[in-house]
Every structure is written in structure tokens, then in C-alpha cells.
Amino acid sequence: MYTCYFAYVLDALNDEISAFQASNI
């Protein structure tokens, strides 16, 4: 239960980081 939620949060965070890096280039 918590593992699935943690994986979802990590995936969303990774998307945010990717978008942030793309906008900074």
C-alpha cells in the first residue's frame, strides 16, 4: 500500500524534475 504510493510519488517527482531541467536548458 505505502510502497505503491511511494512509487507513484517518485514517478511524479521524476516527471517534475525532467520538466524543470527541460525548461532550464
C-alpha positions in Angstrom: 0.0 0.0 0.0 2.6 2.5 1.0 5.1 1.1 -1.5 2.7 1.8 -4.4 2.0 5.3 -3.1 5.8 5.9 -2.7 6.4 4.6 -6.3 3.7 6.9 -7.6 5.2 9.9 -5.8 8.7 9.1 -7.0 7.4 8.8 -10.6 5.5 12.2 -10.4 8.6 13.8 -8.8 10.8 12.4 -11.6 8.4 14.0 -14.2 8.6 17.3 -12.4 12.4 17.2 -12.4 12.5 16.3 -16.0 10.2 19.2 -16.9 12.2 21.6 -14.8 15.5 20.6 -16.4 14.0 20.8 -19.9 12.8 24.4 -19.1 16.2 25.4 -17.9 18.1 24.3 -20.9 
